């Protein structure tokens, strides 16, 4: 059984920290392997945790996924423009992949974006994240040029894909 829900409690925040850390370790390792890029992920984690409110309703969302009672993944959305959101930190733990959890998380984020009356959702994703790109494309996301609100430094844009979905 799969459940997707908005983070509300301190216990939920502990789970978010754990998943953010796993995601950052995985992504940083792959970025180093693929492109020789290495980020200070401990600082990134602390900054993310300090700024969790940007993912809170009514302008954003921070969704956790549990599969058969076990913590399986998360997805975040923050407001980047009056009528646009951005997906951040979409992550499904390796043991839970290929179970429809990523799809359910994207559906939940899109539903929240529609509730917020956003006209678009954007995201940035490292080029090696091909499975994620396929998932996003299945929802109608299309590649776009880098956008100003992305947190990816311009000198790294060549290693990233930027996408947008019109709602």
C-alpha positions in Angstrom: 0.0 0.0 0.0 1.3 3.4 -1.0 0.5 6.6 0.9 1.5 10.2 -0.2 1.1 13.0 2.3 2.1 16.5 3.1 4.8 16.9 5.8 3.2 18.2 9.0 5.0 16.9 12.1 8.5 17.0 13.6 8.8 13.3 12.9 8.0 14.0 9.3 10.8 16.6 9.3 13.3 14.0 10.6 12.3 11.8 7.7 12.7 14.7 5.3 16.3 15.3 6.6 17.1 11.6 6.1 15.8 11.5 2.6 17.4 14.9 1.6 20.7 13.5 2.9 20.4 10.2 1.0 19.5 12.2 -2.2 22.4 14.6 -1.8 24.9 11.8 -1.1 23.7 9.9 -4.2 23.5 12.9 -6.5 26.9 14.3 -5.3 28.5 10.9 -5.9 27.1 10.7 -9.4 28.0 14.3 -10.2 31.6 13.6 -9.1 31.7 10.4 -11.2 30.1 11.9 -14.3 31.4 15.5 -14.4 34.0 15.9 -11.6 31.6 18.2 -9.8 31.5 18.1 -6.0 29.2 20.1 -3.7 29.4 20.7 0.0 26.3 18.6 0.7 26.4 19.0 4.5 26.0 22.8 4.0 23.3 22.2 1.4 21.4 19.9 3.8 21.4 22.5 6.6 20.3 25.2 4.2 17.5 23.0 2.9 16.3 22.3 6.4 16.3 26.0 7.4 14.2 26.8 4.3 11.6 24.0 4.5 8.8 26.5 4.8 9.2 27.5 1.2 7.7 24.0 0.4 4.7 24.6 2.7 1.1 25.1 1.5 -0.5 27.2 0.3 2.3 28.1 -2.1 4.3 24.8 -2.2 4.3 21.2 -1.0 6.6 18.8 0.6 5.3 15.3 0.1 6.5 12.1 1.7 5.8 8.6 0.3 5.4 5.5 2.4 5.2 2.1 0.8 3.9 -0.7 3.0 4.6 1.5 6.0 8.2 2.2 5.1 9.7 5.6 4.2 10.1 5.4 0.4 10.6 8.9 -1.1 9.7 12.5 -1.3 9.0 15.4 -3.7 8.9 19.1 -3.1 7.5 22.1 -4.9 8.3 25.8 -4.3 6.7 28.9 -5.8 9.1 30.6 -8.2 6.8 33.1 -9.9 3.3 34.3 -9.3 1.9 31.5 -11.4 4.7 28.9 -11.4 6.1 26.3 -9.2 9.4 24.3 -9.3 9.9 20.6 -8.4 12.8 20.1 -6.1 14.5 17.1 -4.4 12.3 14.5 -6.1 13.7 11.2 -4.7 12.7 7.6 -4.4 14.9 5.3 -2.4 16.5 2.6 -4.6 14.7 -0.3 -2.9 11.4 1.3 -3.8 12.0 2.1 -7.4 9.8 0.6 -10.2 6.8 0.5 -7.9 5.0 3.6 -9.2 6.1 5.8 -6.3 7.8 8.4 -8.4 4.7 8.6 -10.6 2.5 9.1 -7.6 4.7 11.8 -6.2 4.7 13.7 -9.5 0.9 13.4 -9.7 0.6 14.8 -6.1 2.8 17.7 -7.0 0.9 18.5 -10.2 -2.4 18.3 -8.2 -1.1 20.8 -5.7 0.2 23.1 -8.5 -3.3 23.0 -10.0 -4.8 23.8 -6.6 -2.4 26.8 -6.4 -3.7 27.8 -9.9 -0.1 27.7 -11.3 0.1 27.7 -15.1 3.4 26.0 -15.2 5.8 23.7 -13.2 9.5 23.8 -13.9 12.4 21.7 -12.8 16.1 21.2 -13.3 17.7 17.8 -13.3 21.3 16.5 -13.9 21.7 14.9 -17.3 22.5 11.5 -15.9 19.0 11.3 -14.3 17.6 9.7 -17.4 14.9 7.6 -15.6 13.6 10.8 -14.0 13.5 12.6 -17.4 11.5 9.7 -18.8 9.0 10.0 -16.0 8.7 13.7 -16.4 8.2 13.4 -20.2 5.4 10.9 -19.6 3.5 13.7 -17.8 4.1 16.1 -20.7 7.2 18.0 -19.4 9.3 19.3 -22.2 12.9 20.6 -22.3 13.3 24.4 -22.1 16.2 26.8 -21.8 17.6 27.4 -18.3 15.3 29.7 -16.2 16.3 32.5 -13.9 14.9 30.9 -10.7 16.9 27.7 -11.1 19.5 27.3 -8.3 22.0 25.7 -10.8 25.0 28.0 -11.4 25.3 29.0 -15.1 28.7 27.4 -15.5 27.1 24.0 -14.8 24.1 24.4 -17.1 25.7 22.1 -19.7 25.3 19.2 -17.3 21.7 19.8 -16.5 18.3 19.5 -18.3 15.6 22.1 -17.6 12.0 21.2 -18.1 8.5 22.7 -17.9 4.9 21.5 -17.9 2.0 23.7 -18.9 -1.0 23.0 -16.8 
